[in-house]
Amino acid sequence: MALQPAAVERAARNIALRLYKLGNQPKARFTPNPTVPWFDRSYLQRASRALQAHGFREFGCYRLDAGLGEAGDGLRYRLLVSADGATRAAVAVVRAQTQHIAWLLRVLMFLSGRMPRARRVIELATTLSNGVGITTSNSGSANPFSAPPDYDAARLPEGTTLEAQLASHRQRTKKMLERDRSARVEPVTDFASYERLRESERERRNAHRQAIGYVTDEELRVLTKEHYAQLRAPILRELERLRGK
């Protein structure tokens, strides 16, 4: 079903603004010990214990506010680090109201009549001294956005076991270190170093989003699905306006 012209313009403005914000994220704020909904608390605790069984230690539970407003703020994370400090881990339950593409889902929800379900996500991350980042999540196709070119980002299918996720991450980290013998892992020793590495990652992701014009054609096809033909041009025009061109 085609969108009416007024709906196209509203959707294009909304989507373009969120894409622009995604490429201009300010420094995130971590609030410790937030209230966690009871229906998420059990999973976060179980996942944290599973990681701790593999030698991870927990920093605690934090609320992340990344400056995106409705598009992804307020997630509650269990944040951990491996025993050697090489791998950061974040555990979260991502729901429609906090998912980073929730704004798009709401814009197009009336077209599909389907509510997206919650996703239980574990993301592993390692940063090397040469700027290369390695990330491994079990988010599947939930995140349509590309990673910076110097990042090795694996989005494994939902339901991937923690053991398989850890094995993939360690194998790819080893391969990156073998590729550049002068590189070393940037270790996490405390929460301040955790925040510093995340801030560096934010800057790289912002630079990448801006370099590609905030969205690729492939990303737009995934985001807009059957409405790509109608929404592509007005979204790109609005992005040009926001960039001041």
QUIBEL-V225545 format. One line per field, one symbol per residue. ss: DSSP state (h for helix, s for strand, l for the rest). psi: psi as a letter, one per 20 degrees, with the letter a starting at -180 (. if undefined). burial: 1 if it has 9 or more other C-alpha atoms within 8 Angstrom, else 0. A space follows every 10 residues. Layout:
ss=???
psi=???
burial=???
This chain:
ss=llllhhhhhh hhhhhhhhhh hhllllllss sslllllhhh hhhhhhhhhh hhhlllssss ssssslllll llllssssss sllllllsss ssssllllll lhhhhhhhhh hhllllllss ssssssssll llssssslll llllllllll ssssslllll lhhhhhhhhh hhhhhhhhhl llllslllll hhhhhhhhhh hhhhhhhhhh hlllllhhhh hhhhhhhhhh hhhhhhhhhh hhlll
psi=pqqqghhggg ggggggghhg hhjlprpqpp oqlrppqhih gggggghghg hhijjqqpha pqppojjjci mjqjqpqppr qrhijhpqpp pqoorhiiqi jhhghhhjgi hhjppqrqpo pppqppprij ipqpqorkic jhoipqrqhk qnopnqqqip qhghgggggh ghggghhhhn iiqrpoqohr hghghghhgg gggggghggh hjkiqrhggh gggicijghh hgghghghgg ghik.
burial=0000000110 1111111111 1110100100 0001000001 1001001100 1100011111 1111111101 1110111111 1100111111 1111110110 1111100010 0000000001 1111111110 0111111111 0000001000 1110111001 0000110110 0110001000 0011111100 0011001010 1101111111 0001100011 1001001101 1101110111 01000
